[in-house]
Amino acid sequence: MKNHTPTLSAAVLCAALLSATAAHAQHPALQKAGDVQYVCGGIGIDESTAMRAAMKDYPLSLLFATKSGDYLAKIQVVIADGKGQEVAQFQAQGPVCLLRLDSGRYTVKASADGGKTIDQGVEVGAAGTPGKTLDYRF
């Protein structure tokens, strides 16, 4: 009787390493701007799919695209609270941004190359409530 344990162990190890590598590639690192934690990505089909699947886990998502639907990156984002005080500023390095921020009223200003700026207001609910998505079409 042959022992297939080393072959099986090697196969399991390879699968685990490939899975870990793929998961890492699909999820850009969480970053912080002011009191806001965010992750932006969605470049490439795998990362885009992973980011869209994760939207349900964040209270606020931002999507950036042209009017024809082509994704955009390198969008300047400024978030102000209900009193008009800036709470975060960052450059979105991908077309999908997932944000963790306190509940409350915010204005999110997104600026694309060429100087076009779009402001949108949003009410972010308490933890456990469904997240909101702001769709920016330039």
Long-range contacts (C-beta under 8 A, 24 or more apart in sequence): 22-46, 26-50, 26-51, 27-51, 27-54, 28-93, 28-94, 31-90, 33-88, 33-89, 33-90, 34-79, 34-86, 34-87, 34-88, 34-89, 35-87, 35-88, 35-101, 35-102, 36-79, 36-87, 36-88, 36-99, 36-100, 36-101, 37-99, 37-100, 37-101, 38-88, 38-90, 38-97, 38-98, 38-99, 38-100, 39-97, 39-98, 40-73, 40-90, 40-92, 40-93, 40-94, 40-96, 40-97, 40-98, 41-93, 41-94, 41-96, 42-71, 42-94, 42-95, 42-96, 43-71, 43-73, 43-94, 43-95, 47-94, 48-95, 48-96, 51-94, 51-96, 51-98, 52-96, 54-98, 55-96, 55-98, 55-131, 55-133, 56-131, 57-98, 57-131, 58-98, 58-99, 58-100, 58-131, 59-99, 59-100, 59-101, 59-103, 59-124, 59-125, 59-127, 59-129, 59-131, 59-132, 60-98, 60-99, 60-101, 60-106, 60-108, 60-122, 60-124, 60-131, 60-132, 60-133, 60-134, 61-96, 61-97, 61-98, 61-99, 61-131, 61-132, 61-133, 61-134, 62-92, 62-96, 62-97, 62-99, 62-108, 62-110, 62-133, 62-134, 62-136, 63-95, 63-96, 63-133, 63-134, 63-135, 63-136, 64-92, 64-95, 64-96, 64-97, 64-110, 64-112, 64-136, 64-138, 65-95, 65-135, 65-136, 65-137, 65-138, 66-137, 66-138, 67-137, 67-138, 71-95, 72-112, 72-138, 74-113, 75-110, 75-111, 75-112, 75-136, 76-110, 76-111, 76-112, 77-108, 77-109, 77-110, 77-111, 78-108, 78-109, 78-111, 79-106, 79-107, 79-108, 79-109, 80-106, 80-107, 80-109, 81-105, 81-106, 82-106, 103-127, 108-134, 110-136, 112-138
